[in-house]
Amino acid sequence: MTIGWTRVLSRCTLATILGTSTTWVHYHQVRAEELQDTNALKQRAATVLSKAKESLSLEALYKQKARQIIQKYYRKQGLPKSDTLETAVEEHLSSDDEQQGIPASTFFKELSNASDPLCVPMVIVGGGTAAWSALEAIYEKNPSAQVLVVTEEAYAPYNRTPLSKEMWSVPSISASKLSSTTRAELEYKYHLPNLPESYRASIMTNVSVTQLYPKENKIQLSNGLEIFYNKLLLATGGKPNASELVNTSSIDPSIRDSIITFRRISDFEHLYNSFINPKYRNITILGGGFLGSELACSLQNRLNQENQRNKQITLLCPEAGVLGKFLPRYLSDYITKQMQQHNIDVRPGVSVFDMIPTQSIDTVDHSRIQLQLIGWNDDQHMTDQVVIAVGITPRQELAEEAGLETDPVAGGIRVNAAMQVEGNIYAAGDVASFWDRALGRRRVEHWDHAVVTGRIAGENMSGGHATYDWESMFWCDLVGLNISFEATGMIDASLRTVGVWSLKNSFRRGEFSDQNLNEGVVWYLRGNQVVGALLWNREGKGLDIAKQVIGSKLQISSVQDLTSLIPVQDESGKQAPFVIDTSVLGSH
Ligand SMILES: Cc1cc2nc3c(=O)[nH]c(=O)nc-3n(C[C@H](O)[C@H](O)[C@H](O)COP(=O)(O)OP(=O)(O)OC[C@H]3O[C@@H](n4cnc5c(N)ncnc54)[C@H](O)[C@@H]3O)c2cc1C
């Protein structure tokens, strides 16, 4: 099963992670299930296949995508596989490209037993996306590089993004298989063929770096070991914020284990076990950001598909609606309603001020948790599992204690365009505060950004001169709601937005409701400057243009300037786009 991995890969800049081409190829997510016309499916498969021919490096991924479309085609038709279509794609699907990648766990030599101080030319701290991308870039430049990855997690580098989405669509996993299945789904795969065994990198898992001594080119590990480096990359990502509530010792020990944050494979495993436990009747997610809303949708979608009515997913958030910090109010309201219609118990405008253990007869094996609420009709809510999804704090402590420069505003370790902190120390990914050519200094927590900055750092650590000239993107899939969007630049609900929408055919002027929104582009403005764009249900179409618009620091003189930048069309192709300017609505 490689669904999650390829889906995420193909969503972003595939060429980067494959590392064999400088062509950036943007993803066309296939929402074939929404296409009624099977011809459209065939056509899409053909396009995917012709794309595959354009670039060998991308072929395997496009093939995978083509295979998915074709499977959907047959399923939709209710037909056995047709010879014609099958022949058309056979040669593209038959090779073993997909197997060529070496799983990260196999790629590394484990070095956990070392006891004397080590000298290693390149050390990467972290086991996430930026770490892996840097490693790939280093090996592309120099296949005989000597690299050590130190990660406090138990796994070789893996991709976190499917943890809140695709992993919940994987067929039921037994407790004994959970760990190996999850790892196989998520771990990165090395795609440069023919790398001799002896050239592979080393890894230390379950070990953290506790101190950094820049003047001595040295790091200290939690196992007491000292390592001297020539080049060092800090790819330490972020740590989930656990609300004040959970940090206090007032939380009863009997429920402490049932209150988790969500970032790692181990968190997924914990939540998965609670989810499949029939005695866990309610799972409550605190936080209506991207992580919280994705998780709520994925979990509820699974319940809906399995027709399980005895379990409830609740989402509590202090904002007036889900994703309320990022989206204009009308979109946030729309998503909130959609989630409620899909049986998710969403309660906006709610804060939790305490969590108390309670015992009930049918849950003798675990204490239930009573949440004390402010802002809702009921001031109490009973649950079995709490997931706190209220953002992250960059893990900059190593740099801070070593006297390296950090960002007092956005947080994180300050880097220049080469991802260099100072001298021979680099930082990349969620932890890096970088200079955005259009938007100024900032820090983002996006997968695509971790890939790009990780690669830049890796390239420069191996003698390259790469610089950051990029506007990152992210995506959000609300599984089961058929809502997905991509975004780039600053996505902040406190900004004025101008939405350019195509509406469903049923729309008649004067009867607008958010249910009519079909697809659209929401532009975010700071003053008159376009600083962000969100592409709603557009499968990434227009993302390149949006990046160019933001990169060029476009100043608009009127709303009309925005209506044709990325054309949107209603289903009939006749109506002019419908514009929603939140400065006029006054409700952004
Ligand atoms: C569930 C989930 C879903 C997501 N979905 C999306 C999405 O759909 N789209 C999107 O764009 N982004 C998404 N993201 C965000 C994306 O995954 C991150 O931006 C990306 O993982 C950042 O990569 P990174 O390498 O900078 O940090 P991380 O992936 O967090 O890796 C940091 C690593 O460093 C290790 N570490 C930290 N300190 C030390 C130390 N002192 N010693 C040793 N090891 C250390 C950590 O344990 C970790 O292994 C999602 C994130 C999560 C958690």
The ligand as a Tripos MOL2 file, in Angstrom:
@<TRIPOS>MOLECULE
LIG
   53    58     1     0     0
SMALL
NO_CHARGES

@<TRIPOS>ATOM
      1 C1         -0.5420   15.3550   10.9580 C.3       1 LIG1
      2 C2          0.0760   16.4120   10.0940 C.ar      1 LIG1
      3 C3         -0.4660   16.6960    8.8460 C.ar      1 LIG1
      4 C4          0.1120   17.6590    8.0310 C.ar      1 LIG1
      5 N1         -0.4410   17.9260    6.8240 N.ar      1 LIG1
      6 C5          0.1190   18.8510    6.0160 C.ar      1 LIG1
      7 C6         -0.4400   19.1370    4.7400 C.ar      1 LIG1
      8 O1         -1.4570   18.5650    4.3500 O.2       1 LIG1
      9 N2          0.1850   20.0530    3.9600 N.ar      1 LIG1
     10 C7          1.3160   20.6990    4.3620 C.ar      1 LIG1
     11 O2          1.8400   21.5280    3.6070 O.2       1 LIG1
     12 N3          1.8580   20.4590    5.5720 N.ar      1 LIG1
     13 C8          1.2880   19.5600    6.4110 C.ar      1 LIG1
     14 N4          1.8410   19.3070    7.6420 N.ar      1 LIG1
     15 C9          3.0410   20.0460    8.0430 C.3       1 LIG1
     16 C10         4.2970   19.3480    7.5480 C.3       1 LIG1
     17 O3          4.2600   17.9990    7.8830 O.3       1 LIG1
     18 C11         5.5050   20.0130    8.1660 C.3       1 LIG1
     19 O4          5.5960   21.2990    7.6240 O.3       1 LIG1
     20 C12         6.7880   19.2390    7.9210 C.3       1 LIG1
     21 O5          6.7400   18.0100    8.5610 O.3       1 LIG1
     22 C13         7.9950   20.0220    8.4350 C.3       1 LIG1
     23 O6          9.1280   19.2370    8.2790 O.3       1 LIG1
     24 P1         10.4090   19.4750    9.1910 P.3       1 LIG1
     25 O7         11.4240   18.4900    8.7220 O.co2     1 LIG1
     26 O8         10.7550   20.9020    9.2210 O.co2     1 LIG1
     27 O9          9.9600   19.1080   10.6780 O.3       1 LIG1
     28 P2          9.4170   17.7440   11.2710 P.3       1 LIG1
     29 O10         8.7720   16.9230   10.2280 O.co2     1 LIG1
     30 O11         8.6310   18.1130   12.4740 O.co2     1 LIG1
     31 O12        10.7240   16.9870   11.7570 O.3       1 LIG1
     32 C14        11.4970   17.4350   12.8460 C.3       1 LIG1
     33 C15        12.2470   16.2520   13.4080 C.3       1 LIG1
     34 O13        13.2780   16.6870   14.2830 O.3       1 LIG1
     35 C16        13.2950   15.8660   15.4410 C.3       1 LIG1
     36 N5         13.9760   16.6190   16.4970 N.ar      1 LIG1
     37 C17        13.6270   17.8200   17.0110 C.ar      1 LIG1
     38 N6         14.5370   18.2180   17.9180 N.ar      1 LIG1
     39 C18        15.4680   17.2500   17.9880 C.ar      1 LIG1
     40 C19        16.6510   17.0670   18.7570 C.ar      1 LIG1
     41 N7         17.0670   17.9970   19.6220 N.pl3     1 LIG1
     42 N8         17.3700   15.9360   18.5880 N.ar      1 LIG1
     43 C20        16.9840   14.9920   17.6910 C.ar      1 LIG1
     44 N9         15.8650   15.1070   16.9380 N.ar      1 LIG1
     45 C21        15.1210   16.2210   17.0810 C.ar      1 LIG1
     46 C22        11.8290   15.6070   15.6750 C.3       1 LIG1
     47 O14        11.6310   14.5550   16.5590 O.3       1 LIG1
     48 C23        11.3900   15.3140   14.2360 C.3       1 LIG1
     49 O15        11.7150   13.9950   13.9000 O.3       1 LIG1
     50 C24         1.2640   18.3640    8.4900 C.ar      1 LIG1
     51 C25         1.8010   18.0940    9.7540 C.ar      1 LIG1
     52 C26         1.2210   17.1270   10.5560 C.ar      1 LIG1
     53 C27         1.8020   16.8390   11.9180 C.3       1 LIG1
@<TRIPOS>BOND
     1     1     2 1
     2     2     3 ar
     3     2    52 ar
     4     3     4 ar
     5     4     5 ar
     6     4    50 ar
     7     5     6 ar
     8     6     7 ar
     9     6    13 1
    10     7     8 2
    11     7     9 ar
    12     9    10 ar
    13    10    11 2
    14    10    12 ar
    15    12    13 ar
    16    13    14 ar
    17    14    15 1
    18    14    50 ar
    19    15    16 1
    20    16    17 1
    21    16    18 1
    22    18    19 1
    23    18    20 1
    24    20    21 1
    25    20    22 1
    26    22    23 1
    27    23    24 1
    28    24    25 2
    29    24    26 1
    30    24    27 1
    31    27    28 1
    32    28    29 2
    33    28    30 1
    34    28    31 1
    35    31    32 1
    36    32    33 1
    37    33    34 1
    38    33    48 1
    39    34    35 1
    40    35    36 1
    41    35    46 1
    42    36    37 ar
    43    36    45 ar
    44    37    38 ar
    45    38    39 ar
    46    39    40 ar
    47    39    45 ar
    48    40    41 1
    49    40    42 ar
    50    42    43 ar
    51    43    44 ar
    52    44    45 ar
    53    46    47 1
    54    46    48 1
    55    48    49 1
    56    50    51 ar
    57    51    52 ar
    58    52    53 1
@<TRIPOS>SUBSTRUCTURE
     1 LIG1         1 GROUP 0 **** ****
